[in-house]
Amino acid sequence: MSSQTDASEDGTVEEQATMQERHESVAAEVLPDSTGLYVGGEFVDAAAAETFDTVDPATGEVLTDVARGREADVDRAVSAAWSAFEETWSGYAAGRRQRVLTAVADTIEDHTEELAKLETLDNGKPISEARVDVRGAAEQFRYFAGVVRENPGETMSEGSRYGQVIAEPYGVVGQVIQWNFPLLMASWKLAPALAAGNCSVLKPAEQTPLSALRLAELIDDVVPDGVVNVLPGYGEEAGEAVASHPDVRKIAFTGSTAVGKRVMKNAAETVTDVTLELGGKSPVVVFPDVDVDRAVSLVSAAIFYNSGECCEAGSRLFVHEAVADELLDGLAAAVESTTLGDPLDEETDLGPKVSREQVERTVEYVEAAREEGGEFLVDGGEPDDATLEDGCYVEPTLVEGLDHDSPPVQEEIFGPVLTVFRWDDYDEMIELANDVEYGLAGGVITDDVRQANEAARDIEAGYVWINSYHDLVPGLPFGGYKQSGIGRELSADTLDHYRRTKTINLSLR
């Protein structure tokens, strides 16, 4: 594992100061002008006039303070959203909504570099990955602008009866998102909700509220007032209030399975429809016919992209005995050549995790693997590097020899930790691959089309890649099986989760 630092004491101090000064300089350029609640088309203080700090995970320094929304603020946002729906947005025909969504996509693209830098500061992801996220966010709005004119419905007649089935928006939807892809997750939620004709109350994660607030600033002149409301705050306060609000007609949540269950319980009290994109513990299966170098690249990307902070991360590797030694040697070498450092540096491969809490969580699982008797091919943990000590950095871990029912294998770590299993019996391997409570995604690496198709069908997951990973294409539904969630995102099917069907039965007699 390499870092962008000088080994000398003087060089270390100089490099540390340089990173902090660089981040402060970029923050001065890209931080939002307003960090209040965005309600009804304007930025306002929280009702209790409270704020909270959002922190740069690379330096540990506070970026800015943000309004802390609570239940009273959710009431205000929901009211503003209903006013916008009833007075404005419900009167927008599909073509007019299409123009709004296209304008949002154009606006995001016009501010790609600014938004990418903001995302890097607030989340810690490398700038190269942040640019991919921003382009993906624009693509979501552009995709749903393309399908917004889809008008599902049926008509039928039988004798003197005439029937019509139409789709209508819910009105006001509540959307609560995770911190690992802040702007991208906002687009996954807002684009289909607006395309279907709804207004939104969006609660960004308290760790990463800035890109959603900046997006609100940028689209203020594009989207009618009150159609989009952004409510930063803590999950147990603002998030719970959104999920349990009696006037919110639909809830969409992305986050952990544990919190998703609470969202479902809250929604049950008001019998509110929900879609949930939850946790994962995804298997990646490597067959013996692979090009090993290519397989190393795919496996590495599957687990280490975004510092492992991906719900679909390929965190369990099942590699055939025939190629296991060669592949694992290559994977260990790839990890050792990975650059951990300043996420604003173009050469950085791995930035920090989002928070100190997430560092501690990851390290606890690494230590649990050690106690379980795991064999560490690469021993991760916090780096021994003075220039990174104020940040939330964790080095990658590769470990094999664990029981498949051990916590580091069964539970979502949400960090750069890969557990490895060798196999030579296909049926036994598939049984283990499916032996978790999750079913979000999976990967298959092979040049044999027949066995690729067989394995993809046998893996119990909602999305399976063959010879790629993390490649999410607009138009292909994304979502999970089992405790990985309910519903699908990224496709025209998503619109069905933001609309209700009404049947009109007309007697002609």
N, C-alpha and C positions, 0 to 999 in steps of 0.2 A: 504494500500500500504506500503510494507516494503522496507527498503534499507539496504545495507551492511555497516552501519556506526555506530559509537559510539555516543551516545547522548551528551557526555561531550565535553567541548570546546577543551581540549587537545587531546581527541580522534579524534575529527572531523578534526583538523589540521593534525594530524598524518595520518589519513586515506586518506585525500586529497593528501598529499605529496606522500603517497604510491602508489596511482593510477597513478599519473603523472610519478613517477619514474619507475613504472612497464611498462607503455606504452613507455617511452623513451628507456628502455632496450630492449623491444620486437622490437621496430622500428629499433634499431641498428642491429638486427639480420635479419630482413626480408625485409627492404626497397630495391627496385630494385637498382642495380648498376648504371643503366642508366635511366634517366628520360627525355631524349630528344624525338624527333619524331623518330618513327621507320619506315624508308622509304628505300625500295630496299634492305632490309636485313642488314641495319646498323642504329645505333642511331646517329642522327644529330641534330644540333641546328636549331631552327626556323629561317627562312630567316631574320626576323627582330631582331633576337637575344633576343626576349622577353620571359619571364617566368611568371608563376603565382603560388601562393601557394596552396597546398592542406592541409587541416586541419583535425586533429583528433577531431571528434565531441564529444567525451567523455571528453576531457580535454580542448578543445579550442586552443591547441598548434599546430603550424605549423609542419607538418611532413617533408615536403621537397618542393622544387620548381620544376616545371614541364614546359617543353617547351610549348609556346603558339602558336599553329598553326593558320595560317590565309590563305587567298586565295592563295597566292603564294606557300605556303606549300602544299595545296591541289593539285595545279597544278603539283607539283613535285611528290607527292604520286600517283596521277592518271597516270602520265607518267611511273613511275616505275612499277605500276601494269600492264599496257598494255605491257610493255617490257617483263615482266615475263610471261604474258599470251601467247604472240606471240612466244617467244623464248623457253619457257620451259613448262609451265603448260598445255597448250593446247595439247601437245604431250604425256601427261601422260594418259595412258589407265586407265579404271575404276579400275582394280586390283591394279595398282600402287598408285592411289589416296587412295584406301582403306588402303594400308599399311601405308601411311602417316597419315591418320586420326587415325588409330589404335595407331601409335606411339605417336601422340599428346595426346590421351586418357591416354596412359601409363605414359607419362611425367607428366600430371596433377596429376594422382593418386600418383605418386612417391613423389610429393611435396604438398600433401594434407594439412599437418599441417602448413607449411610455408605460403601457399596461404590463408588458413583460417585466420591466424593471420593478414596477410596483409589486407584482406578484412574487418576484424573487426576494425583495426586501421583506415582505410580510410572511411568506411561506418558507423561504430558504431553498427553493428548487433552483438548479442551475439555470442560467439565463437562456441557454440553448433549448432547454425543455419548456421554459416559460413561454418562449415565442411559439412553440408548437401548440401550447394550450390556448394562447390568444387567437391564433389562426383557427383552431378548432371551435372556439366560441363563436367566432364570426360565421363559420360554416354551419353551425347549428341554426342560427337565425336565418341564414340563406336557404338552408334545406327546408325549414318549416314554412318559409315564405313561398317555396315552390309547391308545397302540398296543401297550403291553406285553402285553396279553392276546391279541394276535394269535398264533396257534399254527399256523404253517405245517406242512404234512405231507400225505402222501398214503397212501392204502391201495389195494390192488388184489388181486384174486384171479383165478387162472387155473387151472382144473382143481383139482388138489390143492395148488397153491401159493398162499400168502397173503403178500403183501408190504406192508411198512410203511416209510415214510420219515419220520424225525423230525429236529428241529433241537435241537442241544445247545450250551450255551455252551462257550467254550474253557477257561474256568477263570480264569486270570490273564492280563491283557493289559497291555502297556506302552504308555503314551501320552505323546508328547513334543510340546509346543506352542510356538508362536511368541509374540513379545512385542507384536504390534500390536493384538491384541484379547484381552488375557490372560484375563479372566473368561469372556468369550464363548467363546473357544476351549476353555477347560476344560469348559464345559457341552456344547459340540459333541462332546467326547470322552466325558465321564463319563456323560451321560444315556443314550445308546444302549448303552454297554457294560454299565451296571447294568441297564437294561431287559432286555437279552438274558440276564442272569443271571451276568455276569462280575464279578470283582473287579479293581481297577485299581491300577497304580503309575504315577502322573502326575508327569512332570518338567516344571515350568513353565520358561519362559525365564529365564536368569540376570538379564536386564535388568529383568524385571517379575514377581517371585515373590510379591508381597504379597497380591494378591487371592485367589490360590489357597490361600494359607495362612490367610487370614481365612475363606474359605469352609469350610475344614476345621474351624476353630474353631466356626463357626456350625452345622454339621451334625453335630457330634460326638455329640449326643444323638439324632440322627435316623437316622443310618446306622450299622449294626453295626460294631464295631471291626474294622479290617483290610480292610473292603470297599473303602474309598478310602484310598490312601496318597499323600502329597504329598512329593516329594523334590526340593527346590531344589538347584541345583548347575550347574556349567558343562556345556555340550553335549558337549565332547570328553572329559569325565570321566563324570558321571552319565548323560548322554544316551546316550553310546556303550555304557555298561554295561547300560542298560535294553534297548537295541536288540539287543544280542548275548547277552543272558542265556539260558542253555539252558532255564530253567524258565518263561520268558515265552512263551506260546503264540501270541500275536498282537501285532503292532506297529501303532500308528496314529501318524502323524507329520504335523504341519503346519509348513511352513517353506520354505526355499529349495530349488530343484531340486538344487543342488550337494550340499547336506547330505542331501537325500532319496535321492540315489544312494548315499551312504555307508550310510544306513540299510538300503537294499536289499542292499548287499554284506554288512553284518553279519548281516542276517536270513537271507541265503543260507547262511551257515555252519551254521545250525541248522534250515534249511528252515522258517522261521517265516513265517506269512502276514502280509502288510503291506497297509495302505491309506495312501496318500500324497496330501496336498493341498499342491501345490507352487506354483511361481512362475507369473507371468502377464505378458503384454505385450498387453493387450486392446485391440482396435480399437473405436472408436465411429464409426459411419457416419451422416452427415447428408445427407439428400436435399433437393432444391431446393424442395419444397412445404411446408417446415416453418414454423411460427411461430417467428421468429428469437429473440425474447425467451425463449420457453420452451426452445428448443434451447440457448441460452447457459446457462440455469440447469442443465439436465441435464448438459451437457458439463463445466461447472465442478464440479458435485457428483461426477461420475464420476472426475475426476482429483484434486481437492483435498480430498475428504472424508478425515478422519483424517490430514491432512498428506501425502496420497499414499501412506501406509503401509498399503495394501490390496493383497492378492495379485491381486484382480480389477480393480484400478484401470484406468479407461479412459485409458491413457497414450499411445495413438496415435489422433489425430483425422483422419478422412477426410471432408472437407467439400466438397460440390459447388460448382463454380466460380460458379454462379449466385447463391449466398448467402454465399460465402466472405468477401468483404470486410466485409459487414455483420455477420456472425456473429463474425468475429475482432475487429472493433472493439468489439463488445459484450462479448466475452470479456475483452479487455484492460481495458476499463472496469470490469468486474466484479472483476477481480483487484485493480485499483488501489483499489477501495473496500473490499476485504477487510481485516478487522482482525486483526492479528497481535499476540498479547500473552499476558497471564496466563491460563492455561487454567482457573483457578477463577473467572474473570470471566464472567458470563452473556453479555456482548457479544462475547467473543472468537470469531472464526471459525476461526483457525488457531493451534494451540498449537505447542510445540516438537516436534522429532523426538525419538526415544527416547534417543539417545545421541550423544556427540561423534563416534563412529565413523560413525554414519549420516549426520551432517552432512557429514563429509569425503567420504564416498562419493557423496553427492548432488552436492556442489560439483565433484568430479572429473568427473562426467558433464556438468555444465554447461560446464566448461572444455573438455571434449572436443568438445562441440557447437560451441563457439566456434572451436576449431582446425579443425573440419570445414567452417567457412564458413557456419554457420547464421545465419539472419536472426532476431534476437531481437525479438519483438513485445512481450514483457515480460522484462526481464533480471533474473533472480533472484539467488540466492546468499545469503550471510549479511547480515542487516540492519545498517545503519549506525545503531544505536540503543544508547546506553550502558546503558539499563535492561534490555536483553535480552542483553548481551554474555556474561553468565555462563551463559546457557541454551543449548539446542541448537536454535536457530532457523534456519530457511531460508525465504526468500521464494519464491513461485511463479515458474516460468519457462514462457514460451510461445515456442517456436522452430520455424521452418519453414525449408525450403530444404536440409534434410539428405538425403543419400543414404539410401535405405531400408535398405541393408545396413551402415550405420555403427553402432558400438557403442551410442550413446545411443538409437537406435531399436530395435535388436535385443535389448538386454540389459535385464533388470529393474532399474530404478533404485530403486524403493521410496521415492520422494519426489515432491514436487509439481512435476514436470517433464512438460510436454505437448509432444509433437512433432506437427507439423501437416502434412497433405498435402491438396492440392486435387485434385479429380477431375472428369472429365466422361464417362469411359468406364467403364461398370459392370464389365465383365469384368476390365479392367486393375486397377480398384480392389480387387475381391475377391481377385485374385491377390496383390496387395500385403498386403491385410489378413490373409491366411493365411500370408504369407511370414515366419514366425517359428517358433522351435522350441516355443513355448508354444501352449496352446489352452484356457485356463481359462474365459474369459468374453468377451462382446462386447456392443455396444449398437447399436441401430438407431433412428433418429429420423426419422419420416415419418408423414404422415396417410393414406398410401395402403396399405390393408390388403394388397393383392396384393404390392406390392414389399417391404413389411415382412416378409411371410412368406417371400418368395424370398430376401431377404438373410439373414434369420435361419437359414434352412436352408443357405445357402452358406457362412456363417462357420464355420470349423472350431474349435468351442469347445463345452464341455460345458454352458454356461449363457449364454443370450442374452436380454437385456432389449429390449423394444420400448417406446419412449417412457417409460422409467424407468431407474433404475440403482441398484445397491446394495440393491435391495428383495428381501431373501431371506425367503421365506415358508416356515415349517415345513410339511413335506409335499411340497415340490418339491425333487427331488434336486439337490445342488450338488457339482460336481467337474469335472475337466478332461480334455481330450484331450492327446495327444502328451506333451511333457515337463512338463505341468502336473499330472500325478498319476495315481493309480489308485484307483478306488472312488468312492463317493458318500456325502455327509453330508446331514443335515437332514431325512431322510425315512424312511419305513418300510423302504425299501430298505437303509438303513444297518444295520438289525438283521441282515441277511444277512452283513454283514462281521464281525459279532461272534458268529456261530454256525456250527457245523459240521453237516453233514447225515450222518445215519447210516441205512443201509438194513438192515432186518431181513427176511430171507427165511425164511419158515416153511413147512416141508413138513407137510401134514396127513395124510400116509400113515404 
